[in-house]
Amino acid sequence: MSGDDINADRMLEAMANNNQPSTINQLNGCTSKEELDLIMHIRRTILHLDEDTTNDRSSPKKDTISTTTATSSTLSTATLDFKIERAKQKFAAGSLEEAFYECWKIPQEQRTLEIWKIGGECCKKLRVFAVAQRWFSEAIHVCRSNNTDLNVKLEQARIARFFNTYLTQYPMIDIRVDERGKGIYAKRVISPGEDIFTDIPLVHAQTVDTLSISPACAICTTSLLTPAVYFETTWSRIPEKLQRQIEEYWPHITPISCPYCPFELYCSEACRQQAWDNYHKILCPSFNPETTELYQFCANGQIIVRETWNSIFSPMILAKLIAMIILNIVNSVQNGTTQNSIDLNYSHKLQQTDDGPLEQAKEIFSEFISSGDATYIRTIPRMLKIMKNIFNHSSMPIHYEINEQEFTYRFYQIACNAQSFSSPTYATTIYTRFLSNIRQRDRTGLYQLLQTYLKGEPIDQVFGGLFPLQSSLNHSCDNSCEIMDCQVTSEVAGIKVRCKHQLKPGDELTINYVDLALGRRARRAMLKRAYNFWCECQRCTFEGDDAYSCTECKTLSPIIDNPNPNLTNGNIPYRKPFPACSRCRNAWYCSPTCQKQAWKQGHKLICRDWTKERSSSSAN
């Protein structure tokens, strides 16, 4: 065994026995447990170096080598060239484990772009995606320029790492990445009406506009509509005997509130405990009074408040997301699952490491894109101040800085990815069961008596959530899939993605982000404003913006005399509108020739009455 292998063995054994150096800077050879495990596996099962004490025959002669490991002194130029060439040969021969080992033995500061890429490719093919992600990331850092190929490889490694469980569970789909980003594609024929996959949110919160009028469990999203909430102020005027009859036929619901504050409701003790463990223990106003203002804002039911909020999704989802990150850090440190021993008294130092507890805790949300106008946040300064006050409070177990940059990033993560959903046990479900119970069991004319007090169907609860797999679905104005509420398990509500149009292998699964009944110009403007892209889907390609330009050849309509000059701006030419498509009314043509050509090229595929299409758009 060569000198560098002996030294590497000693270091690896020390790390395996948890005798690690106290800082990451001393672990230049292995910066993650996954990388350490891979190296140990290669040495023991592939190279058999632990049993073989003979000299490493693949090493060059001792007089041309510096005794070095991945953590020791700099290699000479000749030794470095030799090791690089050997790694390339092993990789070309398909010996992936040995190729990666050769890459790893080169000190980090001397690894070239090619070595980082080879190491990343080896780990990707070996399905050690966390290590592949790190090596491709280092390759991009060494490259120091925008390398599209490396960016795609890094994203592929990230996707494989985060979605491997999903792809195993749903073999009919695949997640791919290219220059446009990631997307979900069919691997086999998927028929209309077939349920493709289900998904549950990592974090969710009820929308502000339904919170007070349609109460629901903060965890499982089941409706908690009671007679007192449904009848509102009328309830106090209903005779006591009639109240008892209503409660008799109303589905049994016993909301459980937080024992320390009145702001959260749950359907069971299990849901209450889950909320406490996940986020509420540091957001409960009894322990963190700064959260009171946030809870009161959400309870007011207004989604547009000057300098405070102007979004459909609740600001509570943002607070919960950060609280979950903080508690993940605390739990990992207390349970000893972090790579390094971290003293919570020095938690401000967590942000100084690339692979410390903070970055590990953030990773669960790293696959959600964040894109938008950074200046928008300056229109809601009060909410930024509320969040700062909450997470700067002395009750926080660790310090998590909420500055404008962090707030903007998390805000747009939610704005770009939040999907509306709720448990199929809606408020209307409770109400319908109530009426059904009366009709089936009552013989006293209660139903007729109640007509004076009934207000019709209640408003259903709506939640916004971040779904890992659903967030990878791209938009199309002619979407191939739709999203539906679903009870994924008996305890967990989520969504299911159902096929609308038959998909062939290789076809992309798409959903709609905006109202499909809107015209092309309005849809594209909304998508650009909310999601920062111009839609170029098939429907947008074969629809027009207005009647004054031919959708096919782009010819402007002829100028004619204005029949109502007093009603329009006289400085703008008045044009005669082109005839519209008689079926969809969303395309205009200057001649039958252009209409026939557009029909053949693709308009026939998207020509229908879009006002009747079911919407499955995101929460915002």
PyMOL commands that set and color helices and strands:
alter all, ss='L'
color gray80, all
select helices_A, chain A and resi 3-16+24-26+33-46+62-64+77-92+96-105+108-110+113-125+129-143+148-169+208-211+227-237+240-249+269-283+289-299+315-334+344-352+357-365+374-379+381-391+404-417+427-441+446-450+470-472+520-531+538-542+565-567+592-606+610-612
alter helices_A, ss='H'
color red, helices_A
select strands_A, chain A and resi 173-178+181-186+195-199+203-206+256-257+265-266+304-305+309-310+419-421+463-466+474-475+481-487+493-499+510-511
alter strands_A, ss='S'
color yellow, strands_A
deselect
rebuild
show_as cartoon
